[in-house]
């Protein structure tokens, strides 16, 4: 494997109602999702299928009892909140009082960037639709991770891995990588500590909210390595690594490197390529300290006794990845893998020499440059409350208001994808995963799709006493190559189910 594997991003968006600081966030989030559903028309009927979900299964070999689980962990319960499936294969719903966009499955980091960016456009459109409804109100959405009052909301990455990979190896080799990768992937934040009460600027929005090394939780006692074992696929073949430690990135380069470098490290872990011991002493404490030092000078102590900066630790992984690719693929490595390696190496080199030279590529650097400009112009310290407003405005999803979006519009931020591609991805699914089948069914047979999930599409057909479930347990089937001709030929859902019932395997679902 290289950077190519089944992956995706799910992001909870910050939400506020101007002039109504005590507005019910759950109700407001539902208005956002329902407004977009109303505009789609065809997607309003299909519900999310919770039947095969098991959020309490732990990769360490046990199931957490429901009676001792926190309510926030019971994500397999339908409590009646807005929850729709989009024609691009994504899920758009209310989670923990925030609107959440879960991208469709993709097979590479560039596509992860594309369908994640499509989520930003969908959120902006949903907020605009909510204002147009009768008695509609202005709702602002932010792609960030904290309200700076002690609350944090997540941006989670998902990667399918080989089930045969020992989980202990994943913990051992990923923990130092996650502690240090924030120097590349951090979104930047004004304020230190969970409530932001300590004045200053830090690299990561999420770092201060992590309290343990390994665990099942996602909203309390957050772990660096999450152990949820819910593959949404063939459980004998796959495990889904649920990564909760990343920031919500607007920078396409940050997102690309976040997914691409992690995919490379996972490939090395699967192939038992990492022989060196890079284990970090006190990883949770170190995670916080790395984030708090935007000079990048903090020295991390490894359990071996070595001391090096987060950038130097990332360089260790980068050099290992280059050797791995050369060893396993020689001159036959795919173009995207080589591009991730080259960008990773370049970014780390520039972080060592002059971090501020990356203001066109990395979120935390761009945000820091903007904030330092305000501080210099107005002669204010990090305790000035206006800086938190600037921080928030950076993440506003409106293209005419968000500071990140305004930088892009002025040609001051590098992009990987075109706006035309993003707009298309907002309505169309990836073509090389099962998301293609799911999205096409929502587009083509909407009135007969009763429910769907990552691993199924369920039809409610006239004249049939029971619902018809089409399983999609293999993420790399149900692709355009597998089913386009079939879907083009089947004018009705009844036609499709009849064909699949008689020849399901050959048709790739």
Kinemage of the C-alpha trace (Angstrom):
@kinemage 1
@onewidth
@group {chain A} dominant
@subgroup {mainchain}
@vectorlist {calphas} color= white
{ca unk a 1} P 0.000 0.000 0.000
{ca unk a 2} L 0.985 3.659 -0.420
{ca unk a 3} L -1.119 6.751 0.303
{ca unk a 4} L -4.021 4.972 -1.376
{ca unk a 5} L -6.517 3.361 0.981
{ca unk a 6} L -10.197 3.831 1.852
{ca unk a 7} L -10.477 6.990 3.956
{ca unk a 8} L -12.796 9.837 4.860
{ca unk a 9} L -13.314 12.877 7.105
{ca unk a 10} L -16.210 13.782 9.396
{ca unk a 11} L -16.482 17.295 10.773
{ca unk a 12} L -18.763 18.893 13.341
{ca unk a 13} L -19.173 22.604 12.605
{ca unk a 14} L -19.352 25.382 15.154
{ca unk a 15} L -22.703 27.170 15.126
{ca unk a 16} L -24.061 30.478 16.441
{ca unk a 17} L -27.104 32.704 16.050
{ca unk a 18} L -26.123 36.413 16.085
{ca unk a 19} L -27.947 38.265 18.838
{ca unk a 20} L -29.119 35.025 20.486
{ca unk a 21} L -26.192 33.580 22.456
{ca unk a 22} L -28.480 31.173 24.321
{ca unk a 23} L -30.165 29.735 21.231
{ca unk a 24} L -30.794 25.985 21.411
{ca unk a 25} L -27.859 24.541 19.445
{ca unk a 26} L -29.558 21.215 18.789
{ca unk a 27} L -32.638 22.932 17.366
{ca unk a 28} L -30.556 25.371 15.338
{ca unk a 29} L -28.414 22.556 13.927
{ca unk a 30} L -31.577 20.704 12.937
{ca unk a 31} L -32.763 23.805 11.096
{ca unk a 32} L -29.513 23.802 9.111
{ca unk a 33} L -29.792 20.156 8.065
{ca unk a 34} L -33.531 20.302 7.378
{ca unk a 35} L -33.161 23.466 5.299
{ca unk a 36} L -30.679 21.721 3.040
{ca unk a 37} L -32.876 18.621 2.870
{ca unk a 38} L -35.843 20.747 1.815
{ca unk a 39} L -33.788 22.264 -0.961
{ca unk a 40} L -32.738 18.794 -2.153
{ca unk a 41} L -36.318 17.458 -2.169
{ca unk a 42} L -35.323 13.962 -3.239
{ca unk a 43} L -33.194 13.214 -0.179
{ca unk a 44} L -35.821 14.046 2.416
{ca unk a 45} L -37.358 10.603 2.782
{ca unk a 46} L -34.330 8.386 3.260
{ca unk a 47} L -33.257 7.896 6.867
{ca unk a 48} L -29.945 6.684 8.269
{ca unk a 49} L -29.754 2.941 8.901
{ca unk a 50} L -28.352 2.267 12.383
{ca unk a 51} L -28.873 -1.513 12.374
{ca unk a 52} L -25.280 -2.614 11.783
{ca unk a 53} L -23.587 0.054 13.945
{ca unk a 54} L -21.753 -0.873 17.157
{ca unk a 55} L -19.942 2.136 18.652
{ca unk a 56} L -19.135 0.325 21.933
{ca unk a 57} L -16.933 -2.393 20.413
{ca unk a 58} L -13.343 -1.829 21.506
{ca unk a 59} L -10.315 -2.783 19.398
{ca unk a 60} L -8.680 -4.146 22.525
{ca unk a 61} L -11.064 -7.107 22.422
{ca unk a 62} L -14.215 -6.271 24.380
{ca unk a 63} L -17.541 -4.452 24.180
{ca unk a 64} L -18.302 -1.624 26.611
{ca unk a 65} L -21.588 -2.248 28.412
{ca unk a 66} L -24.327 0.171 27.388
{ca unk a 67} L -25.318 0.881 30.978
{ca unk a 68} L -21.881 2.311 31.797
{ca unk a 69} L -21.321 4.142 28.501
{ca unk a 70} L -21.680 7.895 28.319
{ca unk a 71} L -24.745 8.993 26.360
{ca unk a 72} L -22.510 10.676 23.778
{ca unk a 73} L -21.066 7.264 22.873
{ca unk a 74} L -24.437 5.795 21.876
{ca unk a 75} L -24.252 6.969 18.269
{ca unk a 76} L -26.252 3.930 17.088
{ca unk a 77} L -29.514 5.261 18.539
{ca unk a 78} L -31.972 7.169 16.382
{ca unk a 79} L -33.213 9.962 18.644
{ca unk a 80} L -35.116 11.745 15.900
{ca unk a 81} L -32.622 14.440 14.973
{ca unk a 82} L -32.155 15.613 11.391
{ca unk a 83} L -30.154 13.000 9.499
{ca unk a 84} L -29.959 12.792 5.715
{ca unk a 85} L -27.907 11.049 3.044
{ca unk a 86} L -26.690 13.198 0.169
{ca unk a 87} L -26.403 12.376 -3.509
{ca unk a 88} L -22.614 12.707 -3.238
{ca unk a 89} L -22.631 9.733 -0.849
{ca unk a 90} L -22.070 11.818 2.306
{ca unk a 91} L -24.031 11.902 5.540
{ca unk a 92} L -25.312 15.273 6.816
{ca unk a 93} L -26.827 15.234 10.285
{ca unk a 94} L -26.975 16.632 13.814
{ca unk a 95} L -24.391 15.228 16.203
{ca unk a 96} L -23.884 16.504 19.765
{ca unk a 97} L -25.719 19.751 19.007
{ca unk a 98} L -23.607 20.501 15.939
{ca unk a 99} L -24.313 20.018 12.238
{ca unk a 100} L -21.916 17.347 10.990
{ca unk a 101} L -20.791 16.502 7.481
{ca unk a 102} L -19.331 13.015 7.043
{ca unk a 103} L -17.701 12.775 3.651
{ca unk a 104} L -18.183 9.780 1.367
{ca unk a 105} L -15.477 7.126 1.268
{ca unk a 106} L -12.571 7.987 -1.034
{ca unk a 107} L -9.352 6.182 -1.930
{ca unk a 108} L -6.685 8.892 -1.770
{ca unk a 109} L -5.827 12.122 0.065
{ca unk a 110} L -6.568 14.437 -2.860
{ca unk a 111} L -10.115 13.120 -3.104
{ca unk a 112} L -10.388 13.446 0.677
{ca unk a 113} L -9.571 17.140 0.252
{ca unk a 114} L -12.119 17.493 -2.537
{ca unk a 115} L -15.121 15.950 -0.775
{ca unk a 116} L -14.177 17.607 2.527
{ca unk a 117} L -14.110 20.991 0.782
{ca unk a 118} L -17.496 20.144 -0.763
{ca unk a 119} L -18.781 19.837 2.806
{ca unk a 120} L -17.837 23.473 3.455
{ca unk a 121} L -19.890 24.570 0.466
{ca unk a 122} L -22.828 22.426 1.581
{ca unk a 123} L -22.709 23.981 5.051
{ca unk a 124} L -22.643 27.510 3.615
{ca unk a 125} L -25.562 26.690 1.311
{ca unk a 126} L -27.532 25.157 4.193
{ca unk a 127} L -27.124 28.288 6.309
{ca unk a 128} L -28.292 30.438 3.398
{ca unk a 129} L -31.325 28.160 2.900
{ca unk a 130} L -32.199 28.355 6.598
{ca unk a 131} L -32.420 32.148 6.349
{ca unk a 132} L -34.814 31.891 3.382
{ca unk a 133} L -37.322 29.678 5.202
{ca unk a 134} L -40.457 31.198 6.786
{ca unk a 135} L -39.370 32.710 10.103
{ca unk a 136} L -35.819 31.951 9.070
{ca unk a 137} L -32.906 33.384 10.995
{ca unk a 138} L -29.278 34.171 10.349
{ca unk a 139} L -27.085 31.276 11.434
{ca unk a 140} L -23.298 31.372 11.262
{ca unk a 141} L -21.250 28.212 10.778
{ca unk a 142} L -17.573 27.818 11.519
{ca unk a 143} L -15.165 25.086 10.528
{ca unk a 144} L -13.294 25.076 13.815
{ca unk a 145} L -13.000 22.913 16.936
{ca unk a 146} L -13.652 25.029 20.025
{ca unk a 147} L -15.835 27.806 21.387
{ca unk a 148} L -12.956 28.927 23.685
{ca unk a 149} L -15.278 28.464 26.653
{ca unk a 150} L -14.249 24.908 27.446
{ca unk a 151} L -16.184 23.031 24.750
{ca unk a 152} L -14.626 21.230 21.799
{ca unk a 153} L -16.198 19.464 18.820
{ca unk a 154} L -14.501 17.025 16.570
{ca unk a 155} L -12.922 16.524 13.207
{ca unk a 156} L -12.389 12.795 12.781
{ca unk a 157} L -10.445 10.920 10.133
{ca unk a 158} L -11.219 7.336 9.183
{ca unk a 159} L -8.851 4.856 7.546
{ca unk a 160} L -9.518 1.230 6.677
{ca unk a 161} L -6.664 -1.031 7.722
{ca unk a 162} L -5.896 -4.720 7.525
{ca unk a 163} L -7.622 -6.525 10.399
{ca unk a 164} L -4.501 -8.663 10.832
{ca unk a 165} L -2.395 -5.674 11.973
{ca unk a 166} L -1.794 -5.950 15.752
{ca unk a 167} L -3.492 -3.059 17.507
{ca unk a 168} L -0.545 -2.712 19.875
{ca unk a 169} L 1.658 -1.883 16.863
{ca unk a 170} L -0.793 0.819 15.808
{ca unk a 171} L -0.656 2.420 19.264
{ca unk a 172} L 3.134 2.151 19.498
{ca unk a 173} L 3.950 3.765 16.176
{ca unk a 174} L 1.064 6.197 15.736
{ca unk a 175} L 1.229 7.907 19.117
{ca unk a 176} L 4.534 9.753 18.476
{ca unk a 177} L 3.355 10.590 14.976
{ca unk a 178} L 0.116 12.138 16.233
{ca unk a 179} L 1.882 14.041 19.025
{ca unk a 180} L 4.162 15.704 16.458
{ca unk a 181} L 2.107 16.008 13.249
{ca unk a 182} L 0.240 19.056 14.561
{ca unk a 183} L 3.156 21.232 13.377
{ca unk a 184} L 1.903 20.443 9.856
{ca unk a 185} L -1.821 19.972 10.413
{ca unk a 186} L -2.706 22.380 13.244
{ca unk a 187} L -5.414 24.978 12.586
{ca unk a 188} L -4.057 27.513 15.097
{ca unk a 189} L -5.846 28.964 18.092
{ca unk a 190} L -5.897 32.081 20.280
{ca unk a 191} L -5.803 31.058 23.940
{ca unk a 192} L -4.198 28.233 25.894
{ca unk a 193} L -6.001 25.639 27.988
{ca unk a 194} L -9.425 24.132 27.396
{ca unk a 195} L -11.222 27.367 28.217
{ca unk a 196} L -8.632 29.564 26.463
{ca unk a 197} L -8.141 31.607 29.611
{ca unk a 198} L -4.343 31.612 29.398
{ca unk a 199} L -3.234 34.256 26.918
{ca unk a 200} L -1.234 33.283 23.878
{ca unk a 201} L -1.346 31.504 20.549
{ca unk a 202} L -1.003 27.781 19.961
{ca unk a 203} L -0.604 25.485 16.970
{ca unk a 204} L -3.555 23.125 17.458
{ca unk a 205} L -7.203 23.766 18.322
{ca unk a 206} L -7.748 20.263 19.715
{ca unk a 207} L -4.534 19.456 21.599
{ca unk a 208} L -5.585 20.799 25.005
{ca unk a 209} L -8.684 18.594 25.044
{ca unk a 210} L -6.799 15.269 25.025
{ca unk a 211} L -6.341 13.668 28.412
{ca unk a 212} L -5.355 9.998 27.954
{ca unk a 213} L -3.205 7.964 25.597
{ca unk a 214} L -5.649 5.213 24.548
{ca unk a 215} L -9.415 4.872 24.971
{ca unk a 216} L -12.874 4.402 23.466
{ca unk a 217} L -14.349 7.817 24.273
{ca unk a 218} L -14.581 10.729 21.822
{ca unk a 219} L -16.190 13.537 23.833
{ca unk a 220} L -14.697 13.026 27.310
{ca unk a 221} L -11.323 11.752 28.466
{ca unk a 222} L -10.341 12.078 24.827
{ca unk a 223} L -7.548 9.666 23.841
{ca unk a 224} L -4.689 10.197 21.398
{ca unk a 225} L -5.503 6.736 19.981
{ca unk a 226} L -9.219 5.953 19.781
{ca unk a 227} L -10.122 2.272 20.091
{ca unk a 228} L -13.581 2.221 18.522
{ca unk a 229} L -13.786 -0.939 16.419
{ca unk a 230} L -16.638 -0.282 14.031
{ca unk a 231} L -15.381 -1.017 10.490
{ca unk a 232} L -18.608 -0.365 8.511
{ca unk a 233} L -17.229 -3.099 6.257
{ca unk a 234} L -16.261 -6.778 6.343
{ca unk a 235} L -15.032 -7.066 9.947
{ca unk a 236} L -12.911 -10.141 9.237
{ca unk a 237} L -10.935 -8.248 6.609
{ca unk a 238} L -10.899 -4.633 7.834
{ca unk a 239} L -10.611 -2.491 10.908
{ca unk a 240} L -11.520 1.201 10.685
{ca unk a 241} L -9.008 3.377 12.465
{ca unk a 242} L -11.059 6.204 13.955
{ca unk a 243} L -8.727 9.187 14.424
{ca unk a 244} L -10.140 11.947 16.628
{ca unk a 245} L -7.016 14.026 17.262
{ca unk a 246} L -6.960 16.166 14.111
{ca unk a 247} L -7.997 19.806 13.695
{ca unk a 248} L -10.619 21.105 11.281
{ca unk a 249} L -8.483 22.344 8.411
{ca unk a 250} L -9.503 24.871 5.793
{ca unk a 251} L -6.121 24.708 4.055
{ca unk a 252} L -6.186 22.101 1.330
{ca unk a 253} L -2.460 21.488 1.778
{ca unk a 254} L -2.917 20.826 5.518
{ca unk a 255} L -5.753 18.376 4.848
{ca unk a 256} L -3.839 16.688 2.023
{ca unk a 257} L -0.756 16.170 4.187
{ca unk a 258} L -2.848 15.135 7.197
{ca unk a 259} L -4.461 12.294 5.260
{ca unk a 260} L -1.512 11.490 3.016
{ca unk a 261} L 1.196 11.265 5.675
{ca unk a 262} L -1.050 9.280 8.024
{ca unk a 263} L -1.848 6.834 5.223
{ca unk a 264} L 1.878 6.339 4.598
{ca unk a 265} L 2.567 5.670 8.283
{ca unk a 266} L -0.309 3.190 8.398
{ca unk a 267} L 1.142 1.345 5.409
{ca unk a 268} L 4.492 1.116 7.174
{ca unk a 269} L 2.781 -0.229 10.302
{ca unk a 270} L 0.849 -2.834 8.311
{ca unk a 271} L 4.054 -4.003 6.630
{ca unk a 272} L 6.025 -3.997 9.928
{ca unk a 273} L 8.525 -1.601 8.380
{ca unk a 274} L 9.131 0.661 11.397
{ca unk a 275} L 11.882 -0.904 13.459
{ca unk a 276} L 13.040 2.144 15.407
{ca unk a 277} L 11.433 3.008 18.739
{ca unk a 278} L 10.130 6.580 18.645
{ca unk a 279} L 7.926 6.268 21.738
{ca unk a 280} L 7.390 9.615 23.500
{ca unk a 281} L 7.717 10.046 27.246
{ca unk a 282} L 4.479 11.465 28.699
{ca unk a 283} L 2.715 11.794 25.318
{ca unk a 284} L -0.380 13.684 26.535
{ca unk a 285} L 1.664 16.317 28.330
{ca unk a 286} L 4.011 16.529 25.353
{ca unk a 287} L 1.081 16.963 22.961
{ca unk a 288} L 0.009 20.057 24.910
{ca unk a 289} L 3.500 21.500 25.114
{ca unk a 290} L 4.177 21.099 21.399
{ca unk a 291} L 0.938 22.909 20.624
{ca unk a 292} L 1.749 25.764 23.025
{ca unk a 293} L 5.123 26.489 21.399
{ca unk a 294} L 4.628 28.131 17.992
{ca unk a 295} L 8.395 28.774 17.833
{ca unk a 296} L 8.757 24.991 17.304
{ca unk a 297} L 11.709 24.878 19.700
{ca unk a 298} L 10.202 22.637 22.388
{ca unk a 299} L 12.260 19.465 22.846
{ca unk a 300} L 10.337 16.200 23.033
{ca unk a 301} L 11.843 13.531 25.269
{ca unk a 302} L 11.627 10.019 23.859
{ca unk a 303} L 11.536 7.008 26.165
{ca unk a 304} L 14.916 6.058 24.726
{ca unk a 305} L 16.338 9.270 26.183
{ca unk a 306} L 16.716 11.104 22.873
{ca unk a 307} L 15.485 14.699 22.707
{ca unk a 308} L 14.280 16.346 19.502
{ca unk a 309} L 11.734 18.868 18.290
{ca unk a 310} L 8.353 17.935 16.849
{ca unk a 311} L 9.622 18.890 13.396
{ca unk a 312} L 12.641 16.628 13.831
{ca unk a 313} L 10.386 13.782 14.990
{ca unk a 314} L 8.246 14.273 11.895
{ca unk a 315} L 11.415 14.205 9.790
{ca unk a 316} L 12.198 10.782 11.275
{ca unk a 317} L 8.839 9.514 10.020
{ca unk a 318} L 9.288 11.258 6.672
{ca unk a 319} L 12.692 9.661 6.105
{ca unk a 320} L 11.314 6.256 7.063
{ca unk a 321} L 8.437 6.739 4.610
{ca unk a 322} L 10.793 7.656 1.779
{ca unk a 323} L 12.919 4.566 2.450
{ca unk a 324} L 9.752 2.470 2.614
{ca unk a 325} L 8.474 3.703 -0.734
{ca unk a 326} L 11.862 3.251 -2.378
{ca unk a 327} L 12.258 -0.222 -0.884
{ca unk a 328} L 8.793 -1.517 -1.767
{ca unk a 329} L 8.076 0.293 -5.033
{ca unk a 330} L 11.336 1.627 -6.481
{ca unk a 331} L 10.535 3.727 -9.523
{ca unk a 332} L 6.968 2.401 -9.699
{ca unk a 333} L 5.477 4.451 -6.856
{ca unk a 334} L 2.300 6.265 -7.871
{ca unk a 335} L 2.379 9.999 -8.537
{ca unk a 336} L 0.303 10.995 -5.502
{ca unk a 337} L 2.497 9.059 -3.087
{ca unk a 338} L 5.588 10.781 -4.467
{ca unk a 339} L 3.828 14.149 -4.255
{ca unk a 340} L 2.881 13.626 -0.594
{ca unk a 341} L 6.483 12.671 0.220
{ca unk a 342} L 7.880 15.699 -1.607
{ca unk a 343} L 5.432 18.153 0.006
{ca unk a 344} L 5.957 16.627 3.454
{ca unk a 345} L 9.726 16.925 3.176
{ca unk a 346} L 9.511 20.480 1.820
{ca unk a 347} L 7.123 21.665 4.544
{ca unk a 348} L 9.247 20.178 7.330
{ca unk a 349} L 12.381 21.766 5.912
{ca unk a 350} L 10.709 25.166 5.769
{ca unk a 351} L 9.322 24.768 9.293
{ca unk a 352} L 12.899 24.306 10.473
{ca unk a 353} L 14.207 27.306 8.545
{ca unk a 354} L 11.337 29.823 8.590
{ca unk a 355} L 7.833 28.691 9.614
{ca unk a 356} L 6.236 31.945 8.452
{ca unk a 357} L 7.258 31.137 4.866
{ca unk a 358} L 4.370 28.639 4.910
{ca unk a 359} L 1.571 31.213 5.291
{ca unk a 360} L 0.186 30.176 1.872
{ca unk a 361} L 0.066 26.477 2.794
{ca unk a 362} L -0.630 25.818 6.505
{ca unk a 363} L -3.598 27.025 8.544
{ca unk a 364} L -1.813 27.770 11.798
{ca unk a 365} L 0.895 29.780 10.071
{ca unk a 366} L -1.592 31.781 7.986
{ca unk a 367} L -3.715 32.508 11.053
{ca unk a 368} L -0.688 33.540 13.101
{ca unk a 369} L 0.442 35.917 10.351
{ca unk a 370} L -2.995 37.579 10.294
{ca unk a 371} L -3.095 37.873 14.077
{ca unk a 372} L 0.431 39.240 14.321
{ca unk a 373} L -0.577 41.860 11.767
{ca unk a 374} L -3.460 42.984 13.997
{ca unk a 375} L -1.226 42.990 17.060
{ca unk a 376} L 1.445 45.061 15.330
{ca unk a 377} L -1.028 47.508 13.818
{ca unk a 378} L -3.053 48.070 17.005
{ca unk a 379} L -0.301 47.507 19.562
{ca unk a 380} L -2.276 44.860 21.471
{ca unk a 381} L -1.243 41.743 23.384
{ca unk a 382} L -2.612 38.216 23.186
{ca unk a 383} L -5.081 39.142 25.943
{ca unk a 384} L -7.021 41.408 23.577
{ca unk a 385} L -10.513 39.952 23.029
{ca unk a 386} L -10.620 41.115 19.398
{ca unk a 387} L -8.010 38.502 18.515
{ca unk a 388} L -10.422 35.719 19.412
{ca unk a 389} L -12.959 37.258 17.037
{ca unk a 390} L -10.358 37.293 14.266
{ca unk a 391} L -9.574 33.655 15.052
{ca unk a 392} L -13.271 32.812 14.735
{ca unk a 393} L -13.690 34.808 11.520
{ca unk a 394} L -10.907 32.801 9.884
{ca unk a 395} L -13.135 29.714 10.012
{ca unk a 396} L -16.430 31.289 8.823
{ca unk a 397} L -17.672 29.098 5.939
{ca unk a 398} L -19.148 32.037 4.018
{ca unk a 399} L -16.899 32.708 1.057
{ca unk a 400} L -17.426 36.456 1.256
{ca unk a 401} L -16.826 36.669 5.039
{ca unk a 402} L -14.410 33.980 6.164
{ca unk a 403} L -10.823 35.230 6.377
{ca unk a 404} L -9.454 32.011 4.927
{ca unk a 405} L -11.873 32.233 2.006
{ca unk a 406} L -10.951 35.870 1.427
{ca unk a 407} L -7.271 34.935 1.275
{ca unk a 408} L -8.105 32.310 -1.334
{ca unk a 409} L -10.145 34.809 -3.354
{ca unk a 410} L -7.163 37.179 -3.386
{ca unk a 411} L -4.801 34.455 -4.565
{ca unk a 412} L -2.936 34.418 -1.243
{ca unk a 413} L -3.523 30.756 -0.356
{ca unk a 414} L -2.461 27.730 -2.405
{ca unk a 415} L -5.089 25.263 -3.568
{ca unk a 416} L -5.004 21.659 -4.764
{ca unk a 417} L -8.476 21.432 -6.298
{ca unk a 418} L -10.513 23.758 -8.484
{ca unk a 419} L -13.774 25.377 -7.454
{ca unk a 420} L -15.472 23.629 -10.380
{ca unk a 421} L -14.376 20.274 -8.942
{ca unk a 422} L -15.639 21.252 -5.487
{ca unk a 423} L -19.061 22.286 -6.763
{ca unk a 424} L -19.393 19.016 -8.654
{ca unk a 425} L -18.343 17.000 -5.588
{ca unk a 426} L -21.107 18.677 -3.577
{ca unk a 427} L -23.632 16.764 -5.665
{ca unk a 428} L -21.781 13.795 -7.158
{ca unk a 429} L -20.099 10.867 -5.373
{ca unk a 430} L -16.559 9.520 -5.822
{ca unk a 431} L -16.488 6.973 -8.618
{ca unk a 432} L -14.047 4.435 -7.165
{ca unk a 433} L -15.780 3.387 -3.914
{ca unk a 434} L -19.198 2.062 -2.875
{ca unk a 435} L -20.212 5.701 -2.337
{ca unk a 436} L -20.902 5.778 -6.078
{ca unk a 437} L -23.659 3.168 -5.703
{ca unk a 438} L -25.122 4.901 -2.644
{ca unk a 439} L -25.080 8.352 -4.246
{ca unk a 440} L -26.508 7.183 -7.551
{ca unk a 441} L -29.336 5.353 -5.770
{ca unk a 442} L -30.203 8.520 -3.812
{ca unk a 443} L -30.206 10.499 -7.035
{ca unk a 444} L -31.990 7.988 -9.236
{ca unk a 445} L -34.398 6.122 -6.959
{ca unk a 446} L -34.916 8.617 -4.139
{ca unk a 447} L -38.601 7.960 -3.567
{ca unk a 448} L -37.912 4.271 -2.979
{ca unk a 449} L -34.773 4.512 -0.823
{ca unk a 450} L -36.061 4.049 2.721
{ca unk a 451} L -32.668 4.179 4.413
{ca unk a 452} L -28.954 3.877 3.825
{ca unk a 453} L -25.699 3.643 5.719
{ca unk a 454} L -22.041 3.161 4.908
{ca unk a 455} L -22.608 -0.546 4.336
{ca unk a 456} L -26.155 -0.805 3.005
{ca unk a 457} L -28.895 0.740 0.898
{ca unk a 458} L -32.465 -0.210 1.833
{ca unk a 459} L -35.352 0.002 -0.618
{ca unk a 460} L -39.088 0.227 0.101
{ca unk a 461} L -40.728 -1.135 -3.024
{ca unk a 462} L -44.434 -1.067 -3.944
{ca unk a 463} L -46.095 -4.438 -3.513
{ca unk a 464} L -43.388 -5.896 -1.275
{ca unk a 465} L -44.186 -6.748 2.330
{ca unk a 466} L -40.639 -6.185 3.600
{ca unk a 467} L -37.863 -3.720 2.998
{ca unk a 468} L -35.137 -4.843 0.596
{ca unk a 469} L -31.602 -4.453 1.962
{ca unk a 470} L -28.688 -4.316 -0.458
{ca unk a 471} L -25.473 -4.850 1.538
{ca unk a 472} L -22.340 -2.951 0.510
{ca unk a 473} L -19.758 -4.440 2.861
{ca unk a 474} L -16.883 -4.162 0.405
{ca unk a 475} L -15.907 -0.473 0.074
{ca unk a 476} L -14.116 -1.001 -3.231
{ca unk a 477} L -17.126 -2.516 -4.983
{ca unk a 478} L -20.248 -0.692 -6.080
{ca unk a 479} L -17.955 1.649 -8.010
{ca unk a 480} L -18.621 3.314 -11.347
{ca unk a 481} L -16.803 0.513 -13.121
{ca unk a 482} L -18.871 -2.078 -11.281
{ca unk a 483} L -22.383 -0.652 -11.463
{ca unk a 484} L -22.713 2.274 -13.870
{ca unk a 485} L -24.000 0.144 -16.706
{ca unk a 486} L -26.388 -1.625 -14.332
{ca unk a 487} L -27.772 1.615 -12.902
{ca unk a 488} L -28.086 3.145 -16.355
{ca unk a 489} L -30.053 0.103 -17.476
{ca unk a 490} L -32.367 -0.196 -14.448
{ca unk a 491} L -34.903 2.583 -14.790
{ca unk a 492} L -36.655 1.753 -11.509
{ca unk a 493} L -35.601 0.573 -8.076
{ca unk a 494} L -37.709 -2.527 -8.646
{ca unk a 495} L -35.622 -3.352 -11.730
{ca unk a 496} L -32.401 -2.864 -9.764
{ca unk a 497} L -33.412 -5.033 -6.809
{ca unk a 498} L -34.662 -7.768 -9.140
{ca unk a 499} L -31.314 -7.899 -10.920
{ca unk a 500} L -29.267 -7.749 -7.724
{ca unk a 501} L -31.346 -10.461 -6.077
{ca unk a 502} L -30.556 -12.800 -8.923
{ca unk a 503} L -26.905 -11.872 -9.539
{ca unk a 504} L -25.692 -9.775 -6.625
{ca unk a 505} L -22.033 -10.816 -6.607
{ca unk a 506} L -21.306 -10.213 -10.280
{ca unk a 507} L -22.801 -6.738 -10.143
{ca unk a 508} L -20.414 -5.629 -7.429
{ca unk a 509} L -22.613 -4.726 -4.466
